[in-house]
Amino acid sequence: MKKIFDKIVTGFFVITLGMLWYCSTKYYIKPNDYSIIIYDVYGNQVKIKDIRTEFKTSKVAKSYITEYKKRLPHYDFTIAVDSPNIKNNTIPRIFKISHK
């Protein structure tokens, strides 16, 4: 009887933790675009011609930043992340609120 009870408790916790994990990763939104922002010596944002600044993955953007830092040591480079818009439709609106 004790072995059956142990299996039931273990199964309950495995299922509960699995459902919590699934629900927490369901709403994770991955950023779409990564861009490189360039700053000069004085801290002003500048645009340099013929430098690629738009990327789809952060790994590639970081790789380009290390290469640009070697080639252009007088500039500072950072990554900006463009996140997609999130629609908050999880709670349905029951009452209509009108402003006069």
Buried (B, 14 or more C-beta within 10 A) or exposed (E): EEEEEEEEEEEEEEEEEEEEEEEEEEEEEEEEBBBBEBEEEEEEEEEEEEBEBEBEEEEEBBEBBEEBEEEEEEBBBEBEEEEEEEEEEEEEEEEEEEEE
